[in-house]
């Protein structure tokens, strides 16, 4: 993994650091090491670096007495040659070719995949972005944005990630009339999931991921906090789809999911619910009321079964 870019070791030292790492780990190449192995190649973990150059004092003495050009010739490495420039250009070309090859492998020969990738990253007037290429999709990703819909990408959105590489599940995003989807941090949508934002509604993703076969039906507002870990087959629904004729009834109410929340497989989160920071929703739970921070809830309907919980991946 030596890419000659200066990074030799990354250490996660806190829960916040772990949440940040979990949010990006599917986008980078990484390998876990023990502290013993890490120390072998990173002596600066334990002691400060020694003097940078043995002739440092000599250099500063010379710069006060001699012309800069003469000092530079004596102390600085030679100016790169034409051959060095060619090598650097060849290296950059090789890196670019590798990235293009990886993109081709991901999108395949699908016209829909390439048109989606190019439209969202470069040509669509319905997309606002702060990164150069914030959107990545697979060959069976379908994105539909109706009239007045808007996608705001302030972080990377990866859609259609497959755990079984040769499988062919379809991943869908539908933004209906005047709907809005905002991605504030890197977010990964695994394959076979379906995100639907109803008219005049707003889905906000702060960073994290949803696993395979998750359904998000957003009416009003759904906000998912940074570091969210949402398991397979979860349903998050702030819109009923049909109206009940009774006084005070609302077809849609906001859902807010706090930072570093873990939602287990098959859980259902219904409208009007707030899930506090660091909470855990057990597999199969039906959440109809607010969940306090740092608790575990489970059951149908979900109830608090443990308090003062702390978890990490």
Secondary structure, DSSP 8 states (H G I E B T S, - for coil): ---SSS-------SHHHHHHHHHHGGGS------HHHHHHH-GGGTS----S-TTHHHHHHHHTTS-HHHHHHHHS-----HHHHHHHHHHHHHHHHHHHHHHHHHHTT-HHHHHHHHIIIII-TTEEESSSS-EEE-TTEEEEE-TT-EEEESS-EEEEE-SSTT----EEEEE-TT-EEEE-S-EEEETT-EEEE-TT-EEEE-SEEE-TT-EEEESSEEEE-TTEEE-TT-EEESB-SS---STT--SB--EEE-TT-EE-TT-EEETT-EE-TT-EE-TT-EE-S-B-TT-EEETBTTEEEE-S-----
